[in-house]
């Protein structure tokens, strides 16, 4: 098993991410979630007002229940959609690595046979992490270790055509063969993705400044309502930039995986 070049994986991912066709699907997912939250903004504000004033009643609770249920359902749907887009991205990034430009739609078509396995593998990783998190004191540490072991499940299923369990095994083998290098890659990826994510939220923070400034005069909730439109604009821009972060992160994993699989 070959040693992957961390710098090349990260550098190529930065270039790969600078593509509207790859960013747009994830921007769309972020935008849908933003729209759902915005749709229930008034319900949330009313509920928050009741909590702050300590006048919460059964009617207040019932106003927030539809919002919570709707957001939960949308989150579940978006999970499956996101996995589908991530799979398409893994294929598209593989072609980018091979210096081939393929449409994202074509990549999505090519991964359909592996989608069920990918969903299964993703759910397995989530369940394992959740179970480990219940272990007192060390659970969170074990969950982090799991993220190292199964860092490459996505490309392992999409590129190598593994089933769910095979994808986990393949990712595990890559880590075990090059523990220190893979850990270093994970750490670099986390740091850079974290910096990019902070920068992505800058437009939303700037949009929120007028609301923050108005809080002393009119209160937190009134300030939010008065600047709601501006917050939405900031949220849309941040959603787009977070789409880039997603493409960068998943592409980097794909490039590292491809190099690691070379003999």
N, C-alpha and C positions, 0 to 999 in steps of 0.2 A: 504494500500500500504506500503510495507516494506521500511526500510531505507537501502540504498546501502552503502557498505563499500568502501570508496574512495581508501584507501591504497590497498585493495585486488584487486580492479578493475585495478589500475595502475600496481601493481606488477605482476598480472597474464598476463596483456597485454604485459609486457616486455618479459615474457617467451614465450607467444604465437607468438610474432613477430620474435623470433629467429628460424624461419622455412623457408627453401628455397622454399618449395611448396607454402607458402603464400606470400613470398616476390617476387617470380619470375614474376607473372602476372603484378604487378605494376612496377617492373623493366623493363619489356617489354614495357609498356606504355611510361615510361620515355625515354627508348632507342629509340623508334620510333620518339618521338618528337625531341630528340637530333640529330638523323640522318637527319630529315627534315631541321633542322636549319643548320646543317653542309653542306647539299646539296646546300643551297643558300648562303653559306658563301661569295663566290666571288662576288655575286650580291650585297650583303649588304656592303661589303668592297668598291666596286666601287662607290656605292651610297654615302657612308660616305665620301669618298675622294672628290667627287664632292661638297658635302655640306661644308666640311672643306675649300676647295679651292674657294668656292663661284662661281663655274662654272657650277652649276646644270642646266641641260637642259631637254627638253621634253623626249629625248632619255634616259636620266639617270632615269627619273621617270618611264618610261616604263620597265626598267630593274628590278626595285624593285617591280612592281605591281604583276608579277607572283609569286614572293616569298611571298608577303603578302597574296595573295589569297590562295596559297597552304598551308601556315601555318594556315590560318583561317579554311580551309576545314578540314585539319588534326586535328585541335583542336576540332572541332565539333564532328568528328568521335570518337576521343579519349575520349570525354566527355561521350558518350553513352557506350563505351567499359569500361571506368573506373567505371561507375555506375554498370555495369554488374559484374565486378570483386569485387566491394565493397559489392554487395549483396551476392555474393558467399562467401566472407570473413565473413560476418555477420553470415551466416549459419555455416561455418567452425569453427568460434570462439565459437559459441554456443555449438558445439560438443566438442570442446577443454575444455570448462567450465564444461561439463558433463563427462570429462575424457574419451572421445571417439576420436580416431584418424580416421578421414574420409578424403578421397582424395579430393583435391580441385575440381577436375573434377566432382565428385559426388555432391559436394555442388553447383556447377554451374548448374547442371541439376535440382536440387531440387528447385531452386529459379526462374526458368523460368516462372511459372504462376504468379509470383508477379512482374516481371520485368517492365511491362508497368505501373503499379501503382507506382512503385518506381521512374521511370523516371518522371512521372507526378508530384509526390511529390517534387522531387528535383528541377524541373523547377519552381514549385510554390514558393518554398523557395527563389530561385535565383531572381525571378521576384519581390517578396515582398521586398527583400533586395535592389534591384536596384531602385524600386519606392521610398522607404524610403530615399535612399541616395540623391535623388533630393531635399529633403526638406532642406532649408537653415539652416545652423548652427547646427541643432540637428539631421539631417538625419543620419549621421554616428553613432551617439549614438543609435538611434532607430534600425539601422541595426545590431548593436552588440547585442541588446536585443533580436532581432529575432533569432540570432544564439544561444541564451540560450534556447528560447522557443522550437525551432525545432532541438535541438541537437541530438535527438534520433529517427529521422524520419526513418533512414535506418533500424535499428533493429525493429522498430515499424511495418514496412511494411513486412519485411522478416520473423521475428520470430512470430509476432502475426497475420500475414496474413491480415493486414488492407489494404483498398484501399488508394488512394493518400490522400484524405481529412481525412480519418480515421487515417492515419499515423501521420498527422500533429496534429490532436486532441489528440492522444495518447501521443505524445511527449510533447505537451502543458500541459497535465494533470500531467505528471511526474514532470515537473518543478514547477507547481503551488502547488503540494502537499509537495514538499521539496525544497523551493526556495533557502534558504541559502546553504544547502548541495549541491544542483545541481550547484549553482554558484561556490562554492568552488571546486567542481570537474572540472568544465569548466576551472577555473583559473589554477589549478594544471596541467591539461592536456595541456593547451596552453603553459605554462612555460616549461614543460618537452619536449613537441614536438618542441618548439622553440630551446631549447638547443641541442636536437638531430639533428635538421635541420642544425644548425650552424656547428656541428661536421661533418655532412654529406657533407658539402661543403668544408671541409678542403682539401681533395685530389684535388679538382678542383683549389683551391687557391694555393696549392703547385705547381701544374702543370703550373699555370699562372705566377709564380715567374720569370722564365727566360724571359718571354715576358715583364714583368714590368721592369726588369733590362735592357732590350734592347731598351726600349722606348727613353731614352735620346739620344742614338746613331743613331737609324734608324727611329724613329718616331713610333707612336702608331700602325698604320695600318700595316706597314712593320713588326713590332714586332709580331703582331698577326699572320700574314701569315707565318713567319719563325717558329713559335712554334705551328702551328695549330694541328699537329699530337699529340703533348704532351697534348694539351688542350682537345682533344677528349678522350684520355686515362683517364685523370682526370675526365672528364665529365661522362664517363661510370662508373667509380668507385662511383662517387657521386650519379649517378642515382640508383645504387644498394642500397646504404645506405639510400637514400630517400624512396626507396621501403619499407625498414624496418620501417621508420618513419610513413608511411601511414598505414601499418599493425598494428603497435602499437596504433596509434590514434583511428582507427576504431574499433579495438578489445576492447579497454578500454571503448568506448561508449556502445558496445554490452554487456560487463560484467556488467556495471552500470545499464543498462536497465533491464537485466535479474533479478538482485537483487531487483530492484525497483518494478518489477511486482509480486514478491512473496507476498502472503497474510498472 
